[in-house]
């Protein structure tokens, strides 16, 4: 039965907070995983382990999915999960986890922007101004990290921006084409469809198999990646897709208001330091996200 969007109730808000805690912690988990594995290994391991965790849900219904839904489901898995997983891991080889979490808050901006361009979503002047402010804040973060020395700007932030753009695309695809499919099934089947790509990349484009051992570093890395995959990816996407369908794409993506707080908190615990310009940029980004969501 189709899940009908409604005004966010108590359950929606509780799910939003839980999702923020889970996703806000994912950046520190990526950082810790990168101590044991390369970015490509972290991204594809994250996807493949999540696929295995979702097998009990995907196997019973994989043959019941209508053929017309296969392409949107594949795109949701590829554009909304696999590519961002790789991009975030690449970005965090050179970016602090707190900064990555903040730039990730541009997701609602891209939800609205892509909805406007490709799905005829309406936009008012305040929303448009919010989009501008959001990108201004992100630019401030990038420049502020280098104390406005252009030669020192960390362009790895662009990987995070690209990932948030893909999240915005995925959110609109779910709302536009997959509203008849249960949230859990969207997640499970989309991961099933892209899992062969993840596995092939992991086995043939990385040196993961050479690292398999009982060494403490390998075991610790696998614990971090597995936690990231099962809780930070599979479970979180089920919750997210549920919010997209029962509330709205913008409400669900507004989880990124809280994600930076959680990400920054973990960064501080792990010894990361932000300068005054980056902190100001964080504030500007959040103002932009707020205006983007304003009706």
DARA-V727739 format. One record per pair of residues at least 4 apart in sequence whose C-alpha atoms are under 8 Angstrom apart, sorted by the first residue. I is the first residue (numbers start at 1). GAP is how many residues later the second one is. If there is no record, write none. Layout:
I_GAP + I_GAP
This chain:
1_179 + 2_177 + 2_178 + 2_179 + 2_180 + 3_176 + 3_177 + 3_179 + 3_242 + 3_243 + 4_241 + 4_242 + 5_240 + 5_241 + 5_242 + 5_243 + 6_240 + 6_241 + 6_242 + 7_240 + 8_4 + 8_5 + 8_238 + 8_239 + 8_243 + 9_4 + 10_4 + 11_4 + 12_4 + 12_231 + 12_235 + 13_4 + 14_4 + 15_4 + 15_224 + 15_228 + 16_4 + 16_227 + 16_236 + 16_239 + 17_4 + 17_238 + 17_241 + 18_4 + 19_4 + 19_217 + 19_220 + 19_221 + 19_236 + 20_4 + 20_235 + 20_236 + 20_238 + 20_239 + 20_242 + 21_4 + 21_237 + 21_238 + 21_241 + 22_4 + 22_209 + 22_210 + 22_214 + 23_4 + 23_209 + 23_213 + 23_236 + 24_77 + 24_234 + 24_235 + 24_236 + 24_237 + 24_238 + 24_239 + 25_4 + 25_207 + 25_237 + 25_238 + 25_241 + 26_4 + 26_202 + 26_206 + 26_237 + 27_4 + 27_70 + 27_71 + 27_73 + 27_74 + 27_236 + 28_4 + 28_69 + 28_235 + 28_238 + 28_239 + 29_4 + 29_195 + 29_196 + 29_198 + 29_199 + 30_4 + 30_12 + 30_59 + 30_62 + 30_194 + 30_195 + 30_198 + 31_4 + 31_58 + 31_61 + 31_62 + 31_66 + 32_4 + 32_189 + 32_192 + 33_4 + 33_9 + 33_188 + 33_189 + 33_191 + 33_192 + 34_4 + 34_5 + 34_8 + 34_55 + 34_59 + 34_187 + 35_186 + 36_181 + 36_182 + 36_184 + 36_185 + 37_4 + 37_5 + 37_171 + 37_184 + 38_4 + 39_4 + 39_47 + 39_50 + 39_51 + 39_54 + 40_4 + 40_46 + 40_49 + 40_50 + 40_162 + 40_166 + 41_4 + 41_161 + 41_165 + 41_167 + 42_4 + 42_44 + 42_47 + 42_183 + 43_4 + 43_39 + 43_42 + 43_43 + 43_44 + 43_45 + 43_46 + 44_4 + 44_38 + 44_41 + 44_42 + 44_154 + 44_155 + 44_157 + 44_158 + 45_4 + 45_153 + 45_154 + 45_157 + 45_180 + 45_184 + 46_4 + 46_39 + 46_179 + 46_180 + 46_182 + 46_183 + 46_187 + 47_4 + 47_34 + 47_35 + 47_38 + 47_144 + 47_148 + 47_151 + 47_182 + 47_186 + 48_4 + 48_147 + 48_150 + 48_151 + 49_4 + 49_177 + 49_180 + 49_181 + 50_4 + 50_141 + 50_176 + 50_179 + 50_180 + 50_183 + 50_184 + 51_4 + 51_137 + 51_140 + 51_141 + 51_144 + 51_183 + 53_177 + 53_181 + 54_4 + 54_134 + 54_180 + 55_4 + 55_133 + 56_4 + 57_4 + 57_127 + 57_128 + 57_131 + 58_4 + 58_127 + 58_130 + 58_131 + 58_134 + 61_4 + 61_124 + 62_127 + 65_4 + 65_5 + 66_4 + 69_4 + 69_108 + 69_109 + 70_4 + 71_4 + 72_4 + 72_101 + 72_102 + 72_105 + 72_106 + 73_4 + 73_105 + 73_113 + 73_116 + 73_117 + 73_120 + 74_4 + 74_116 + 74_117 + 74_119 + 74_120 + 75_4 + 75_5 + 75_95 + 75_115 + 76_4 + 76_5 + 76_94 + 76_97 + 76_98 + 76_114 + 77_4 + 77_5 + 77_110 + 77_113 + 77_114 + 77_116 + 77_117 + 78_4 + 78_5 + 78_112 + 78_116 + 79_4 + 79_5 + 79_87 + 79_88 + 79_90 + 79_91 + 80_4 + 80_86 + 80_87 + 80_89 + 80_90 + 80_91 + 81_4 + 81_86 + 82_4 + 82_112 + 82_116 + 83_4 + 83_80 + 83_83 + 84_4 + 84_76 + 84_78 + 84_79 + 84_80 + 84_82 + 84_83 + 85_4 + 86_4 + 87_4 + 87_72 + 87_73 + 87_75 + 87_76 + 88_4 + 88_12 + 88_71 + 88_72 + 88_75 + 89_4 + 90_4 + 90_66 + 90_69 + 91_4 + 91_9 + 91_65 + 91_66 + 91_68 + 91_69 + 92_4 + 92_5 + 92_8 + 92_64 + 94_60 + 94_62 + 95_4 + 95_5 + 95_59 + 95_61 + 95_62 + 96_4 + 96_171 + 96_176 + 97_4 + 97_166 + 97_167 + 97_170 + 98_4 + 98_162 + 98_165 + 98_166 + 98_167 + 98_168 + 98_169 + 98_174 + 99_4 + 99_42 + 99_165 + 100_4 + 100_57 + 100_60 + 101_4 + 101_158 + 101_159 + 101_162 + 101_163 + 102_4 + 102_157 + 102_158 + 102_161 + 102_162 + 102_180 + 102_183 + 103_35 + 103_54 + 103_57 + 103_58 + 103_182 + 104_56 + 104_57 + 104_59 + 104_60 + 104_152 + 104_156 + 105_59 + 105_149 + 105_151 + 105_152 + 105_154 + 105_155 + 105_180 + 105_181 + 105_184 + 106_4 + 106_28 + 106_29 + 106_55 + 106_58 + 106_150 + 106_179 + 106_183 + 107_4 + 107_57 + 107_58 + 107_60 + 107_61 + 107_146 + 107_149 + 108_4 + 108_60 + 108_142 + 108_145 + 108_146 + 108_148 + 108_181 + 108_184 + 108_185 + 109_4 + 109_21 + 109_22 + 109_25 + 109_59 + 109_180 + 109_183 + 110_4 + 110_5 + 110_54 + 110_55 + 110_57 + 110_58 + 110_59 + 111_4 + 111_54 + 111_56 + 111_57 + 111_58 + 111_60 + 111_61 + 111_138 + 111_139 + 111_142 + 112_4 + 112_9 + 112_11 + 112_56 + 112_138 + 112_180 + 113_4 + 113_18 + 114_4 + 114_5 + 114_54 + 114_55 + 114_58 + 115_4 + 115_5 + 115_6 + 115_54 + 115_57 + 116_4 + 116_5 + 116_6 + 116_7 + 117_4 + 119_53 + 119_57 + 123_4 + 123_5 + 124_4 + 124_171 + 125_4 + 126_4 + 126_165 + 126_166 + 126_168 + 127_4 + 127_164 + 127_165 + 127_166 + 127_167 + 127_168 + 128_4 + 128_164 + 129_4 + 129_159 + 129_162 + 129_163 + 130_4 + 130_157 + 130_158 + 130_159 + 130_160 + 130_161 + 130_162 + 131_4 + 131_157 + 131_158 + 131_160 + 131_161 + 132_4 + 132_156 + 133_4 + 133_151 + 133_152 + 133_154 + 133_155 + 134_4 + 134_150 + 134_151 + 134_152 + 134_153 + 134_154 + 134_155 + 135_4 + 135_150 + 135_153 + 136_4 + 136_148 + 136_149 + 137_4 + 137_143 + 137_144 + 137_145 + 137_146 + 137_147 + 137_148 + 137_151 + 138_4 + 138_143 + 138_144 + 138_146 + 138_147 + 139_4 + 139_142 + 140_4 + 140_137 + 140_138 + 140_140 + 140_141 + 141_4 + 141_136 + 141_137 + 141_138 + 141_139 + 141_140 + 141_141 + 142_4 + 142_11 + 142_12 + 142_13 + 142_15 + 142_136 + 143_4 + 143_5 + 143_6 + 143_7 + 143_10 + 144_4 + 144_131 + 144_132 + 144_133 + 144_134 + 144_137 + 145_8 + 145_9 + 145_130 + 145_132 + 145_133 + 146_4 + 146_6 + 146_7 + 146_8 + 147_130 + 148_4 + 148_5 + 149_4 + 155_4 + 156_4 + 157_4 + 158_4 + 159_4 + 160_4 + 161_4 + 162_4 + 163_4 + 164_4 + 165_4 + 166_4 + 167_4 + 168_4 + 169_4 + 170_4 + 171_4 + 171_73 + 171_78 + 172_4 + 172_77 + 173_4 + 173_5 + 174_4 + 174_5 + 174_67 + 174_70 + 174_71 + 175_4 + 175_69 + 175_70 + 175_74 + 178_8 + 179_66 + 181_4 + 181_5 + 182_4 + 182_60 + 183_4 + 183_55 + 183_56 + 183_58 + 183_59 + 183_62 + 184_4 + 184_54 + 184_57 + 184_58 + 185_4 + 186_4 + 186_55 + 187_4 + 187_47 + 187_50 + 187_51 + 187_54 + 188_4 + 188_46 + 189_4 + 190_4 + 191_4 + 192_4 + 194_4 + 195_4 + 196_4 + 197_4 + 198_4 + 199_4 + 200_4 + 200_5 + 201_4 + 201_5 + 202_4 + 202_5 + 202_6 + 203_4 + 203_5 + 203_6 + 207_4 + 208_4 + 211_7 + 212_6 + 213_5 + 213_6 + 214_4 + 214_5 + 215_4 + 216_4 + 217_4 + 218_4 + 219_4 + 220_4 + 221_4 + 222_4 + 223_4 + 224_4 + 225_4 + 226_4 + 227_4 + 227_5 + 228_4 + 228_5 + 229_4 + 229_5 + 230_4 + 230_5 + 231_4 + 231_5 + 232_4 + 233_4 + 234_4 + 235_4 + 236_4 + 237_4 + 238_4 + 239_4 + 240_4 + 240_12 + 241_4 + 242_4 + 243_4 + 243_5 + 243_6 + 243_8 + 243_9 + 244_4 + 244_5 + 244_6 + 244_7 + 244_8 + 244_9 + 245_4 + 247_4 + 247_5 + 248_4 + 249_4 + 250_4 + 250_43 + 251_4 + 251_42 + 254_35 + 254_39 + 255_4 + 256_4 + 257_4 + 257_29 + 257_32 + 258_4 + 259_4 + 260_4 + 261_4 + 262_4 + 263_4 + 264_4 + 265_4 + 266_4 + 267_4 + 267_5 + 267_6 + 268_4 + 268_5 + 274_4 + 274_5 + 275_4 + 276_4 + 277_4 + 278_4 + 279_4 + 280_4 + 281_4 + 282_4 + 283_4 + 284_4 + 285_4 + 286_4 + 287_4 + 288_4 + 289_4 + 290_4
